[in-house]
Amino acid sequence: MGELVNAPTDDVFALVEGRRGHFAFESGHHGDRWLDLETLCARPRRFAPLVANLARRISPYHVDAVCGPLTEGAFVALMVASELDVEFAYADRIPHPERDALFAVEYRLPPALRSRVRGKRVAIVNDVISAGSAVRGAFSDLEACGAHIVAVGALLVLGSAMATFAAETHVALEALSAQPHNIWLPSACPLCAAGVPLDTLATR
């Protein structure tokens, strides 16, 4: 497992708009910082050097393919796959609004790509990871496809949840930078307890 470095995150944050408040994330957790990750890819050339650095971190794992969860993670994964000159796959997002649980969103590879990752050494690449809902979903489906997941990569990791997941699943975690991150179960959220309303415009 590569060492997570704590500087500099400014390169990532300079490319992404964000704000503080009370938010519900895709994973079902609550937190106090929101990043508009859709803005990351607005100027691809600006973050190309970060992608190249991430590709260099993943290169020692000799992957056959890179998989990214839609939406923004797949864009980063595609660029990393291009840098490494390996195959690219993506996992589509399948929400289940009827489920009242953590990590209720699924991610699945499209039918045409499922056989292409079977038996392959695959790295899952995302843009920014916090609780890791998209990575966990892609990981589960890649395993169902028969892929051998050897690494997870990201431009930025927030908090410790993904490091714990990587250790539990025995895969390497490679990120350009890491920062602390406040994230809570809804039942333990101090902002809920204080009566702070959720920002429903940002909530995914």
N, C-alpha and C positions, 0 to 999 in steps of 0.2 A: 504493500500500500504506500502510495506517495505521501509525502508530508504536505499538509495543508499550510499554506503561508498566509499571514495576516496582513500583507501589504503588497502592492497598493490596490485597494478596491476602487480608488477614484476613477480608474479607467472604465470600469463597468458602470459606476453610478453616473459618470458624465454622459453616458449614452442612453440612460433610462430615466424617465420622469417618475417621481414617486412622491409620497406624502405620508404624514402621520395621522392616526385616527384610530377607529375601531372597525376591524374588518373580519369577515368570515372567508376562509380560504377553501380551495377545492377539496382539500383533505378533510374538511369539517372542523378544523381547529380555528381558533380566533387569534388575532395578533394586532399589533399597534403600528405596523409599517406596511405600506403597500407600494409595490413597484409596478408601473405600467409597462410590462414586458413587451407589449406590442410596439413600443417606441424603439426598442433595441435595434430592430432591423431596418429602421427608416433610412439609415445611411450605411449600407453593408461595408463599404470600403473603410469606414471609420473603425469598425471592430474586427476587421480582417487580421490585424496583427495579434489580437487576443486569441482568435481562432487558431492561428498558426502556432502560437505558444501552447495551446491546449493539445493540438495534434502532436506536438513534440513530446508532451507528457504521456500521451497514450501510445505512441509508437513502440516503446519497448515491450508492449504486451502482444505484439504481432497479431493484431486482429485481422479477420477476414472481412468484417463488415462493421458498420456503425449504424446504430438505430437511434432515432430521435422521436420523442412524443410530440404530436401535433398540439399547439401550432408552432410557437417560437422555437422550442427545442429542436424540432425537425430541421429548421433552417440552419441552426448552428451545426447540427449533426451532418447535414449535407455538405457544408463547407469543410468540416473536419474530414469526412470521407474523401473529399476531393484532394485535400492536402496529403492524405495517406495513400491515395490511389487504391482504395478498396471499395467494396460494394456499400450501397446505402439502402436503408429500409426505414420506414416510419410506422408509428403506432397511432391509430386513429382514436380520438377521444369519444367515449360512449357514456354519457351521464345517465344516472339512474335517480331522478329527483324523488322517486317514491321511497328510496332507502333513507332511513334516518340513522346513519352510522358513519364512522370515520372511514375514509378511503373508499367511498361508495362509487366513485367514477372508475370505469374500466378503460383500458387501452388495449386495442387489438390491431395486429398487422393485417393488412388487406389480404384476401385469398391468394392473389398472384405472387405475394412476397413470402408467404409462410414456408414454402418448401425451399426457398432460396437461402434461408438462414439455418436450416436443419444441419446439425453437425458442425456449424461454423463457430469460430471464436468471435464473439460480438462484444463491442463496447456500447453501452447506452450513454448518449450525450444529451445534456439539457443545457439551457442557458443559465438559469438561477435555480437552485434547489433549496427548499426549506424543509417542510415535513416530508416532501418527496412523493406526493401522490402520483404524479405522472411517471416518475422513474419506477416506482413500485408496480404500477399497472403495466408498464412496458416489460419489466422484468418478468412478471408472472406469465404474460403471454408469450414472450420469447422462450421461456422454459417449456411452455405447452407446445411450441413449435419445434422443440428439440435443439435449440441453440445452446451453446456453451458461453455463458456470460462471464467475461473475465475482468471487466472494469466498468466503472461509472465515471463519467467526466462532466465537468461543468465549469463555466466561467467564474461562478461565485457560489459558495455554499453558505447558507445562513443557518446558524444554530448547529446542534449536535445530532439531530435525528438521523440524517443520512449517514453519518459516520457510524452510528450504532447499527443501522440497517446493513451497511457494507460489511461490517465485522460479523454480523449474524449470518450473512449469506456467503461469506468467504470470497468477496470480490474486492478488487482494488478500488479506491476512491481517489481520483485525481482532479484537483481543482486549482485554478490560478490563485484564488484567494478565498478566505473564510472570514466571517464576522459573527459575533453573537446576535441572537435574534429572540425576541419575545414571542412565544407561541403557547397557547393554552387550550386545554379541553374546554368546550363551552360551559360545562358545569363548574369549572374552576377559573373562569375568566374574570379578572378583577375589574375590567371595564364594564362587563355585564352587571357585576355586583354593585358598581357605582352608578348604574343607570345610564351609562353612555350609549346612545343609540348606534346601531350598526350603520356604516356607510353603505347603503344599498346600491349606489351607483358603481362602486368598485367591486362589490362582493361577487365572487365567482362561485 
